[in-house]
């Protein structure tokens, strides 16, 4: 029968492979997506999951090795999952404030990125 340690090694290996795959997909997204707004998704979503999976694997390994809960990896994981979305939101808000150009093939029309001439025309039409 398969021992507990063998099963745990399989679980740890799964989390390491999944973390590496997520990090790789996030890196590809960062390099291949067209503009800043699309590139923001790569590091914030997939890379966060990748690093989270690696930290869960490390937490499982050291808990198994020492026979107790590993608090350092748990705190790092919680800190990562809290700070990554907040930093991505602040980067997106900053990009909207600076009116960074977006790819013209993007379908959605973001009101904050419209040119000032377009806003004057639309506000003039509303006044009439």
C-alpha positions as CSV (number, residue, x, y, z in Angstrom):
1,X,0.0,0.0,0.0
2,X,1.2,3.5,-0.8
3,X,2.5,5.3,2.3
4,X,1.4,8.7,3.6
5,X,4.7,10.3,2.7
6,X,4.6,9.0,-0.9
7,X,1.1,10.5,-1.3
8,X,2.2,13.8,0.2
9,X,5.2,13.9,-2.1
10,X,2.8,13.5,-5.1
11,X,0.7,16.4,-3.8
12,X,3.7,18.6,-3.3
13,X,5.0,17.7,-6.8
14,X,1.5,18.5,-8.2
15,X,1.5,22.0,-6.6
16,X,5.1,22.7,-7.8
17,X,4.2,21.7,-11.4
18,X,1.0,23.7,-11.3
19,X,2.8,26.7,-9.9
20,X,5.5,26.5,-12.6
21,X,2.8,26.2,-15.3
22,X,0.8,29.2,-13.9
23,X,4.0,31.3,-13.7
24,X,5.0,30.4,-17.2
25,X,1.6,31.3,-18.6
26,X,1.7,34.6,-16.8
27,X,5.1,35.3,-18.3
28,X,3.8,34.5,-21.8
29,X,0.9,36.8,-21.2
30,X,3.2,39.6,-20.1
31,X,5.3,39.3,-23.2
32,X,2.6,38.6,-25.9
33,X,-0.3,40.8,-24.9
34,X,-0.6,44.1,-26.8
35,X,-1.1,47.0,-24.4
36,X,-0.6,47.8,-20.8
37,X,-4.1,47.1,-19.7
38,X,-4.0,43.6,-21.2
39,X,-0.5,43.0,-19.9
40,X,-1.6,43.7,-16.4
41,X,-3.6,40.5,-16.3
42,X,-0.5,38.2,-16.7
43,X,1.4,39.1,-13.6
44,X,-1.6,39.8,-11.4
45,X,-3.7,36.7,-12.0
46,X,-1.6,33.8,-13.3
47,X,1.7,34.6,-11.6
48,X,-0.1,35.1,-8.3
49,X,-1.6,31.7,-8.6
50,X,1.8,30.3,-9.6
51,X,3.6,31.7,-6.6
52,X,0.7,30.7,-4.4
53,X,0.9,27.1,-5.6
54,X,4.7,27.0,-5.0
55,X,4.2,28.5,-1.5
56,X,1.5,26.0,-0.7
57,X,3.9,23.2,-1.8
58,X,6.6,24.7,0.4
59,X,4.2,25.0,3.3
60,X,3.2,21.3,2.9
61,X,6.8,20.1,2.6
62,X,8.1,21.9,5.7
63,X,5.0,21.0,7.7
64,X,5.6,17.3,6.7
65,X,9.3,17.6,7.4
66,X,9.0,19.2,10.9
67,X,5.7,17.7,12.0
68,X,4.0,21.1,12.6
69,X,2.4,23.9,10.7
70,X,4.7,26.2,8.8
71,X,3.6,29.7,9.6
72,X,6.2,31.6,7.5
73,X,4.9,30.3,4.2
74,X,1.3,30.8,5.3
75,X,2.0,34.4,6.1
76,X,3.8,35.0,2.8
77,X,0.8,33.4,0.9
78,X,-1.7,35.5,2.7
79,X,0.3,38.7,2.1
80,X,0.7,37.8,-1.6
81,X,-3.0,37.2,-2.1
82,X,-3.9,40.5,-0.4
83,X,-1.4,42.8,-2.0
84,X,-1.3,41.6,-5.6
85,X,-4.9,42.6,-6.4
86,X,-4.5,45.9,-4.6
87,X,-1.3,46.8,-6.5
88,X,-2.9,45.8,-9.8
89,X,-5.9,48.0,-9.1
90,X,-3.6,50.9,-8.3
91,X,-1.6,50.4,-11.5
92,X,-4.7,50.3,-13.6
93,X,-6.1,53.5,-12.0
94,X,-2.8,55.2,-12.5
95,X,-2.8,54.2,-16.2
96,X,-6.3,55.5,-16.6
97,X,-5.3,58.8,-15.0
98,X,-2.3,59.1,-17.3
99,X,-4.5,58.1,-20.3
100,X,-2.0,55.5,-21.5
101,X,-2.9,54.5,-25.1
102,X,-4.6,51.2,-25.6
103,X,-4.7,48.9,-28.6
104,X,-7.3,50.0,-31.2
105,X,-8.4,46.4,-31.6
106,X,-9.8,46.4,-28.1
107,X,-13.6,46.3,-28.4
108,X,-14.7,48.1,-25.2
109,X,-14.7,51.9,-25.2
110,X,-13.4,53.1,-21.9
111,X,-14.8,56.5,-21.1
112,X,-11.7,57.7,-19.2
113,X,-9.5,57.1,-22.3
114,X,-11.5,59.1,-24.8
115,X,-9.8,62.1,-26.3
116,X,-10.8,65.5,-25.0
117,X,-12.2,66.4,-28.4
118,X,-14.6,63.5,-28.3
119,X,-15.7,64.6,-24.8
120,X,-16.3,68.2,-26.0
121,X,-18.4,66.9,-29.0
122,X,-20.5,64.6,-26.9
123,X,-21.0,67.3,-24.2
124,X,-21.9,69.8,-27.0
125,X,-24.5,67.4,-28.4
126,X,-26.0,66.9,-24.9
127,X,-26.4,70.7,-24.4
128,X,-28.2,71.2,-27.7
